[in-house]
Amino acid sequence: MESNSTINPEQPATSPAPAAAPAAVISIEADVSPSLLNTCQNRSLITVLQEADALDHDSAFGDDASDASSRTSLSSGIARYRVENGRRYHAYKEGNYLLPNDDAEQDRLDLHHHIFNLIAEGKLFFAPIENPSRVLDAGTGTGIWAMDFAEVPPNLEFEVDDMEDVWRHKPFSFIHLRSLAGSLKDWPRLISQAYENLEPGGWIEVVDFELYCRDQRDPDAEAPGVPHLKDAKYINMWVAGLHEAADKISRTFRSPERCKGWMEDVGFEKVVEQRIKVPSAPWAKNRRQKEIGLYQQQNMLDASSSYGAAHFTRVLGWTSEEFEMLSASVKRELKDRTLQVYSNLYVIYGRKPGKQDGQTSGDEEGEG
């Protein structure tokens, strides 16, 4: 077990780039763009990265008629959607996933991917993996991470499934989970399923922002407990309401700070937690951090309406007009140049025991 670590914005974590000969990928998604599947997406598309030649001969889920029927039913379900508060939402297992899946949200997710790339200096992962043969990107969003990782289309396969159901996969060498806070009901079970569906020596990585805003000027910004912005009461109200609503529907936003413990509880070893300070506006003096802050500010402005419309109106009982007024006030505070707001990005990764330290996941037993 390894201790926690915090990364300063000027010193981002580095990681090896994907191998020159890319693995194959499968993706499970919570929100996939209509252009990707020509349909409104449900909350669980699976992106599995597997060996390219295997895609022609095998399914990640097997060939059972029951599985095929289940996937057909699920696929038909994602074509249904609802329009509410001026945003489009999927209707599959309605109420489980409270973020929209319209074009504006798809654009925000792609912007978020760009921000992740800037933070990690172009790297797609932090875990020390080498030459993975099968990769699962669960909750693939628009599929942009999986497409970047796979590098070439034959290596990428998208599957539609509910990631909170029982997984029926061949083992993976790497499982990637990003931006899933607030989406899942049972994180420990998901982490346990990931453990069971990894090869010995395989890695899991969880990447997610905390749902808190902190002020760089506040000497107590990193003090234990819930952070409170002294000069941004509407941001405080927005964040508090999101946590309250998420807790009421048992889909916590507090998963990033708990993932390390959940991984260790199920048996992962070499678990590392990194916290990266990310500015929410272009207030930093460092040129690179200022650029990240500029993009993150736009992401936050967009998120101030996508993160909350359903939470506040469906769960907390607000009217659409009340939430629109709050969202407008949050936007004003996010643009306040006197504030130095930031949030911590959590990166947590760990390894499933079983192979010698000198043998990487994806290598055949006995190779050398």
C-alpha positions as CSV (number, residue, x, y, z in Angstrom):
1,M,0.0,0.0,0.0
2,E,1.3,3.4,-0.9
3,S,0.6,6.7,0.8
4,N,-1.5,9.5,-0.6
5,S,0.2,12.2,-2.7
6,T,-0.8,15.7,-3.8
7,I,0.4,17.1,-7.1
8,N,0.8,20.9,-7.5
9,P,-0.6,22.3,-10.7
10,E,2.9,23.3,-11.9
11,Q,4.1,19.6,-11.5
12,P,1.4,17.3,-13.0
13,A,1.7,13.6,-12.8
14,T,3.3,11.8,-15.7
15,S,2.5,8.4,-17.1
16,P,3.6,6.3,-20.0
17,A,1.8,6.9,-23.3
18,P,-0.2,4.1,-24.9
19,A,2.0,1.5,-26.6
20,A,2.9,2.0,-30.3
21,A,0.9,-1.1,-31.2
22,P,-2.5,-0.2,-29.6
23,A,-4.7,-2.6,-27.8
24,A,-8.3,-3.0,-28.6
25,V,-11.0,-1.1,-26.6
26,I,-14.6,-1.7,-25.4
27,S,-16.6,1.1,-23.9
28,I,-19.6,1.2,-21.5
29,E,-21.3,4.5,-21.3
30,A,-23.5,6.6,-19.2
31,D,-23.8,9.2,-22.0
32,V,-22.7,8.6,-25.6
33,S,-23.2,11.2,-28.2
34,P,-26.0,10.7,-30.8
35,S,-23.4,11.0,-33.5
36,L,-21.6,8.0,-32.1
37,L,-24.5,5.6,-31.9
38,N,-27.1,7.5,-34.0
39,T,-29.4,7.4,-30.9
40,C,-29.9,9.0,-27.6
41,Q,-27.6,7.2,-25.2
42,N,-28.4,5.6,-21.9
43,R,-26.3,5.8,-18.8
44,S,-24.1,2.8,-19.5
45,L,-22.2,2.3,-22.7
46,I,-19.2,0.0,-22.4
47,T,-16.0,0.6,-24.2
48,V,-13.8,-2.5,-24.1
49,L,-10.4,-2.4,-25.4
50,Q,-9.4,-5.9,-26.5
51,E,-7.0,-7.6,-28.9
52,A,-7.9,-6.5,-32.4
53,D,-8.3,-9.9,-34.0
54,A,-10.5,-11.1,-31.2
55,L,-13.2,-8.5,-32.1
56,D,-14.0,-10.5,-35.3
57,H,-14.5,-13.8,-33.4
58,D,-15.8,-13.1,-29.9
59,S,-18.2,-10.9,-28.0
60,A,-17.2,-9.2,-24.8
61,F,-20.4,-10.5,-23.3
62,G,-20.6,-14.0,-24.9
63,D,-23.0,-15.2,-27.5
64,D,-25.9,-16.4,-25.4
65,A,-29.3,-15.8,-26.9
66,S,-30.4,-14.4,-23.6
67,D,-27.6,-11.9,-23.6
68,A,-28.4,-10.8,-27.2
69,S,-32.1,-10.4,-26.3
70,S,-31.1,-8.4,-23.2
71,R,-28.9,-6.1,-25.3
72,T,-31.6,-5.6,-27.9
73,S,-34.1,-4.6,-25.3
74,L,-31.6,-2.3,-23.6
75,S,-30.7,-0.7,-27.0
76,S,-34.3,0.0,-27.8
77,G,-34.7,1.6,-24.3
78,I,-32.0,4.2,-25.0
79,A,-33.8,5.5,-28.0
80,R,-36.4,7.0,-25.6
81,Y,-35.7,10.4,-24.0
82,R,-37.5,13.2,-22.2
83,V,-37.1,17.0,-22.5
84,E,-37.2,18.8,-19.2
85,N,-36.1,22.3,-18.1
86,G,-35.0,22.9,-21.6
87,R,-32.6,19.9,-21.6
88,R,-32.8,16.4,-23.0
89,Y,-32.4,13.4,-20.8
90,H,-32.4,9.7,-21.5
91,A,-35.4,7.7,-20.3
92,Y,-33.7,4.3,-19.8
93,K,-34.1,3.5,-16.0
94,E,-35.4,7.0,-15.7
95,G,-34.2,8.8,-12.6
96,N,-31.0,6.9,-12.2
97,Y,-28.8,9.3,-14.1
98,L,-29.7,13.0,-13.7
99,L,-27.4,14.7,-16.2
100,P,-28.6,15.6,-19.7
101,N,-27.5,13.9,-22.8
102,D,-28.2,16.7,-25.4
103,D,-25.8,18.3,-27.8
104,A,-24.7,21.0,-25.3
105,E,-23.8,18.3,-22.7
106,Q,-21.9,16.3,-25.3
107,D,-19.9,19.4,-26.2
108,R,-19.2,20.0,-22.5
109,L,-17.9,16.4,-22.1
110,D,-15.6,16.8,-25.0
111,L,-14.3,20.1,-23.5
112,H,-13.8,18.2,-20.2
113,H,-11.7,15.6,-22.0
114,H,-9.5,18.4,-23.4
115,I,-9.1,19.8,-19.9
116,F,-8.0,16.3,-18.6
117,N,-5.4,16.2,-21.5
118,L,-4.0,19.6,-20.5
119,I,-3.8,18.6,-16.9
120,A,-2.0,15.4,-17.7
121,E,0.1,16.9,-20.5
122,G,-1.4,14.7,-23.1
123,K,-1.2,11.5,-21.2
124,L,-4.4,9.3,-21.2
125,F,-3.7,7.5,-17.9
126,F,-1.6,7.7,-14.8
127,A,-1.3,4.1,-13.8
128,P,2.0,2.4,-14.7
129,I,0.5,0.1,-17.3
130,E,2.4,-1.3,-20.3
131,N,1.1,-2.9,-23.5
132,P,-2.5,-3.7,-22.3
133,S,-4.3,-6.2,-24.4
134,R,-7.9,-5.6,-23.2
135,V,-9.1,-2.3,-21.8
136,L,-12.5,-1.4,-20.4
137,D,-13.6,2.2,-20.4
138,A,-16.8,2.2,-18.2
139,G,-18.9,5.3,-18.4
140,T,-17.3,6.3,-21.7
141,G,-19.2,9.6,-22.2
142,T,-18.9,10.6,-25.9
143,G,-16.3,7.9,-26.3
144,I,-13.5,10.4,-26.9
145,W,-11.1,8.8,-24.4
146,A,-11.6,5.4,-25.8
147,M,-11.1,6.6,-29.4
148,D,-7.9,8.4,-28.4
149,F,-6.6,5.3,-26.6
150,A,-7.5,2.8,-29.3
151,E,-5.9,5.0,-32.0
152,V,-7.4,3.1,-34.9
153,P,-11.1,2.1,-35.3
154,P,-10.6,-1.7,-35.6
155,N,-9.4,-1.7,-32.0
156,L,-12.6,-0.1,-30.6
157,E,-15.9,-1.7,-29.9
158,F,-18.9,0.0,-28.2
159,E,-21.4,-2.0,-26.2
160,V,-24.5,-0.8,-24.4
161,D,-25.1,-2.2,-21.0
162,D,-25.8,-1.0,-17.4
163,M,-22.5,-0.9,-15.6
164,E,-24.2,-1.5,-12.3
165,D,-25.6,-4.9,-13.5
166,V,-23.5,-8.1,-13.3
167,W,-20.4,-7.9,-15.6
168,R,-20.0,-10.7,-18.1
169,H,-16.6,-10.1,-19.5
170,K,-13.4,-11.9,-20.2
171,P,-10.7,-10.4,-17.9
172,F,-9.2,-7.0,-18.7
173,S,-5.7,-5.8,-18.3
174,F,-6.8,-2.2,-17.5
175,I,-10.1,-0.7,-16.4
176,H,-10.6,3.1,-16.7
177,L,-13.4,5.0,-14.9
178,R,-13.6,8.7,-15.3
179,S,-16.2,11.4,-14.2
180,L,-18.6,8.9,-12.6
181,A,-19.2,10.7,-9.3
182,G,-22.9,11.1,-8.6
183,S,-23.8,8.4,-11.2
184,L,-23.5,5.2,-9.3
185,K,-25.5,3.7,-6.4
186,D,-23.0,1.2,-5.1
187,W,-19.4,2.1,-5.6
188,P,-17.9,-0.7,-3.5
189,R,-19.8,-3.3,-5.6
190,L,-18.5,-1.7,-8.8
191,I,-14.9,-1.7,-7.5
192,S,-15.4,-5.3,-6.5
193,Q,-16.7,-6.3,-9.9
194,A,-13.7,-4.5,-11.5
195,Y,-11.4,-6.5,-9.3
196,E,-13.0,-9.8,-10.4
197,N,-12.9,-8.8,-14.0
198,L,-9.2,-7.9,-14.1
199,E,-6.4,-10.2,-15.1
200,P,-3.9,-10.9,-12.3
201,G,-1.5,-7.9,-12.4
202,G,-4.1,-5.8,-14.1
203,W,-4.7,-2.2,-13.1
204,I,-7.8,0.0,-12.3
205,E,-7.8,3.8,-12.5
206,V,-10.5,6.2,-11.3
207,V,-10.3,9.9,-12.2
208,D,-12.8,12.4,-10.9
209,F,-13.1,15.9,-9.6
210,E,-14.3,16.5,-6.1
211,L,-17.6,18.3,-6.0
212,Y,-16.3,21.1,-3.9
213,C,-15.0,24.6,-4.6
214,R,-12.1,26.1,-2.7
215,D,-10.5,29.5,-2.6
216,Q,-6.7,29.7,-3.1
217,R,-6.6,32.9,-0.9
218,D,-8.1,31.0,2.1
219,P,-5.3,29.6,4.4
220,D,-7.9,27.0,5.5
221,A,-8.9,25.9,2.0
222,E,-7.6,22.4,2.5
223,A,-8.7,22.1,6.1
224,P,-10.8,18.9,7.0
225,G,-14.5,19.2,6.5
226,V,-16.7,20.8,3.9
227,P,-15.0,23.8,2.3
228,H,-16.9,27.1,2.3
229,L,-16.3,30.0,0.0
230,K,-16.5,33.3,2.0
231,D,-17.4,35.4,-1.0
232,A,-19.5,33.1,-3.1
233,K,-22.8,32.2,-1.3
234,Y,-24.5,31.0,-4.5
235,I,-21.7,28.6,-5.4
236,N,-22.0,27.3,-1.8
237,M,-25.7,26.9,-2.2
238,W,-25.3,25.1,-5.6
239,V,-22.7,22.6,-4.2
240,A,-24.7,22.0,-1.0
241,G,-27.9,21.3,-3.0
242,L,-26.1,18.9,-5.4
243,H,-24.8,16.9,-2.4
244,E,-28.1,16.9,-0.7
245,A,-30.0,15.7,-3.8
246,A,-27.4,13.0,-4.6
247,D,-27.5,11.7,-1.0
248,K,-31.3,11.5,-1.2
249,I,-31.1,9.2,-4.3
250,S,-28.1,7.3,-2.9
251,R,-25.7,8.4,-5.7
252,T,-23.0,10.2,-3.8
253,F,-20.7,12.8,-5.2
254,R,-18.2,12.0,-2.5
255,S,-16.8,9.0,-4.2
256,P,-13.4,10.5,-5.2
257,E,-12.1,10.8,-1.7
258,R,-13.4,7.3,-0.8
259,C,-12.1,5.3,-3.8
260,K,-8.7,4.6,-2.3
261,G,-10.2,2.9,0.7
262,W,-12.7,0.9,-1.4
263,M,-9.9,-0.4,-3.6
264,E,-7.8,-1.5,-0.7
265,D,-10.8,-3.2,0.9
266,V,-11.4,-5.5,-2.1
267,G,-7.7,-6.4,-2.3
268,F,-6.0,-4.0,-4.7
269,E,-2.3,-3.4,-4.0
270,K,0.1,-0.5,-4.7
271,V,-2.9,1.8,-4.4
272,V,-2.0,5.4,-5.1
273,E,-4.1,8.5,-4.6
274,Q,-3.0,11.8,-6.2
275,R,-4.8,15.1,-5.8
276,I,-4.2,17.7,-8.4
277,K,-5.2,21.3,-7.8
278,V,-7.1,22.6,-10.9
279,P,-8.0,26.3,-11.1
280,S,-11.7,27.1,-12.0
281,A,-10.8,30.4,-13.7
282,P,-7.7,32.0,-15.4
283,W,-6.4,33.5,-12.1
284,A,-3.1,31.6,-12.0
285,K,0.2,33.4,-12.9
286,N,1.6,30.4,-14.5
287,R,0.8,30.5,-18.3
288,R,-0.1,26.8,-18.5
289,Q,-2.3,26.9,-15.4
290,K,-4.0,30.1,-16.7
291,E,-4.9,28.2,-19.9
292,I,-6.3,25.3,-17.9
293,G,-8.3,27.7,-15.8
294,L,-9.7,29.4,-18.8
295,Y,-11.1,26.1,-20.2
296,Q,-12.2,24.9,-16.8
297,Q,-14.1,28.1,-16.2
298,Q,-16.1,27.5,-19.4
299,N,-16.7,23.9,-18.3
300,M,-17.9,25.2,-14.9
301,L,-20.2,27.7,-16.5
302,D,-21.8,25.0,-18.6
303,A,-21.9,22.6,-15.7
304,S,-23.8,25.2,-13.5
305,S,-26.9,24.3,-15.5
306,S,-26.3,20.7,-16.5
307,Y,-25.2,19.8,-12.9
308,G,-28.3,20.6,-11.0
309,A,-31.4,21.1,-13.2
310,A,-32.7,17.6,-12.5
311,H,-31.2,17.4,-9.0
312,F,-32.9,20.6,-7.8
313,T,-36.2,20.2,-9.6
314,R,-36.9,16.5,-9.4
315,V,-35.3,15.7,-6.1
316,L,-35.3,18.9,-4.0
317,G,-38.6,20.2,-5.3
318,W,-37.4,23.5,-6.7
319,T,-39.2,25.2,-9.7
320,S,-37.4,25.5,-13.0
321,E,-37.4,29.3,-12.5
322,E,-35.8,29.0,-9.0
323,F,-33.0,26.9,-10.3
324,E,-32.5,29.2,-13.4
325,M,-32.0,32.1,-11.0
326,L,-29.5,30.1,-8.9
327,S,-27.6,29.0,-12.0
328,A,-27.4,32.6,-13.2
329,S,-26.0,33.7,-9.8
330,V,-23.5,30.9,-9.8
331,K,-22.3,31.9,-13.3
332,R,-21.8,35.5,-12.0
333,E,-19.7,34.3,-9.1
334,L,-17.6,32.0,-11.4
335,K,-16.7,35.0,-13.5
336,D,-15.7,37.1,-10.4
337,R,-12.1,38.0,-11.0
338,T,-11.5,38.6,-7.3
339,L,-12.0,34.9,-6.5
340,Q,-9.3,32.3,-6.9
341,V,-11.5,29.2,-7.0
342,Y,-10.1,25.7,-7.6
343,S,-11.1,22.1,-7.1
344,N,-9.0,19.0,-6.5
345,L,-8.9,16.3,-9.2
346,Y,-8.5,12.9,-7.7
347,V,-6.5,10.2,-9.5
348,I,-6.6,6.8,-7.8
349,Y,-5.1,3.6,-9.3
350,G,-4.2,0.2,-8.0
351,R,-3.1,-3.2,-9.1
352,K,-4.7,-6.7,-8.8
353,P,-2.1,-9.0,-7.2
354,G,-1.1,-12.2,-9.0
355,K,1.9,-11.6,-11.3
356,Q,5.5,-10.9,-10.5
357,D,6.5,-7.3,-10.3
358,G,8.7,-7.7,-13.4
359,Q,5.8,-9.0,-15.5
360,T,3.3,-6.6,-16.9
361,S,-0.4,-7.2,-17.4
362,G,-1.0,-8.3,-21.0
363,D,2.2,-10.4,-21.2
364,E,1.7,-14.1,-21.6
365,E,2.8,-16.4,-18.8
366,G,6.2,-17.8,-19.4
367,E,7.2,-15.1,-21.9
368,G,10.6,-13.5,-21.5
